[in-house]
Amino acid sequence: MSDNTYNIPTMSTGTMAKQLTELYTQAYRNHTLPFLPSVALWGPMGVGKSTAVKTIAENLSKGFQQHIGVTDIRLLNFSPIDLRGIPSADINKEFTVWLKPKIFDLPKNTPHILFLDEISAAVPSGSCLPDCTGQADRRV
């Protein structure tokens, strides 16, 4: 039996998918939310979190008779700079702006689920990647 210090409800992924589909459908139809809220899914690898998110999108697509997309980003495969973007100068070359990574170019007129997977395994911001030596590169 696992410790549930934070009193987080536990349920099967099938039950979770069904409940979230119902909640999102009700919120959408009643116009009670301007957007669908974020949800954190917590569970060990291989229990079906990714499959459940795709199932929710499929169920919502059927219910709304409109395609609901899913972008599944495995954070384990990205460094923090990959997610933040590339720094560039603004048009007047006065400020730094961050160019948005292509992975976040989601369709403008299509409801979409952005699924950030493996958050607990992602490289923390400010951390060195395995090849980081801490030495300045002095190549000419």
C-alpha positions in Angstrom: 0.0 0.0 0.0 1.4 3.4 -1.0 1.6 6.5 1.2 -1.1 9.1 0.2 0.1 12.0 2.3 -1.6 14.6 0.1 -5.0 12.8 0.1 -5.0 12.5 -3.7 -7.9 10.5 -5.0 -6.8 7.2 -6.6 -8.7 5.5 -9.4 -8.2 3.5 -12.5 -7.2 5.3 -15.7 -10.5 4.2 -17.3 -12.5 5.8 -14.4 -10.3 8.9 -14.6 -10.8 9.2 -18.4 -14.6 8.8 -18.0 -14.8 11.4 -15.1 -12.6 14.0 -16.9 -14.6 13.5 -20.2 -17.8 14.2 -18.2 -16.4 17.2 -16.4 -15.0 18.8 -19.5 -18.2 18.1 -21.5 -20.4 19.6 -18.8 -18.1 22.7 -18.4 -18.0 23.2 -22.2 -21.7 22.8 -22.7 -22.7 25.1 -19.8 -20.1 27.7 -20.7 -18.9 27.7 -17.1 -15.3 27.9 -18.0 -13.6 30.0 -20.7 -11.1 27.2 -21.2 -10.6 23.7 -19.9 -8.5 23.6 -16.7 -5.1 21.9 -16.4 -5.1 18.5 -14.6 -2.1 16.7 -13.1 -2.2 12.9 -13.5 0.1 11.1 -11.1 1.0 7.4 -11.4 3.8 5.0 -12.2 5.0 4.4 -15.7 3.0 2.1 -17.8 -0.4 2.5 -16.1 -2.0 4.2 -19.1 -1.9 7.9 -18.5 -1.0 8.7 -22.1 -3.6 6.3 -23.4 -6.2 7.9 -21.1 -5.5 11.4 -22.4 -5.9 10.1 -26.0 -9.2 8.4 -24.9 -10.4 11.7 -23.4 -9.7 13.5 -26.7 -11.5 10.8 -28.7 -14.5 10.9 -26.3 -14.7 14.7 -26.5 -14.3 14.6 -30.3 -17.3 12.3 -30.5 -19.4 14.3 -28.0 -18.7 17.7 -29.6 -18.6 16.3 -33.2 -15.3 18.2 -33.7 -11.8 17.0 -33.7 -9.9 17.4 -30.4 -6.2 17.1 -31.0 -3.5 15.9 -28.6 0.1 17.0 -28.5 2.1 14.6 -26.4 5.4 16.0 -25.2 7.8 13.7 -23.4 9.7 16.1 -21.2 12.4 13.6 -20.6 13.5 14.1 -24.2 13.9 17.9 -23.8 16.2 20.3 -22.1 14.7 23.4 -20.4 16.0 25.6 -23.3 14.2 23.4 -25.8 10.9 24.3 -24.1 11.7 28.0 -23.5 12.7 28.7 -27.0 15.6 30.6 -28.6 16.5 34.1 -27.5 16.4 36.8 -30.2 16.3 40.6 -30.5 13.0 42.3 -31.0 12.4 44.2 -34.2 14.0 47.4 -32.7 16.9 45.4 -31.3 16.1 46.8 -27.8 14.8 43.7 -26.0 15.3 40.0 -25.9 12.3 38.0 -27.1 11.9 34.3 -27.0 11.0 32.5 -30.2 8.4 29.9 -29.4 9.5 26.3 -30.1 7.6 24.6 -33.0 6.3 21.9 -30.7 4.0 24.5 -29.2 2.5 25.7 -32.5 -1.0 24.3 -31.8 -3.9 24.8 -34.2 -5.6 28.1 -33.6 -9.2 27.1 -34.3 -9.2 23.5 -33.0 -9.6 22.5 -29.4 -6.4 20.8 -28.3 -5.0 19.0 -25.3 -1.3 19.7 -24.5 -0.1 16.7 -22.6 3.3 17.2 -20.8 4.4 13.7 -19.9 7.2 12.5 -17.6 7.4 15.8 -15.7 9.1 14.1 -12.7 11.9 12.8 -15.0 12.5 16.1 -16.8 15.8 18.0 -16.5 15.3 20.8 -14.0 15.7 24.3 -15.2 19.2 25.6 -14.5 20.7 22.1 -14.3 23.6 20.8 -16.4 23.0 18.2 -18.9 25.2 15.1 -18.6 27.9 16.6 -20.9 28.1 19.8 -18.9 31.6 20.3 -17.6 31.2 23.8 -16.0 34.2 25.0 -18.0 33.9 27.9 -20.5 34.5 26.9 -24.1 37.7 28.5 -25.2 37.9 27.2 -28.8 38.9 29.6 -31.5 
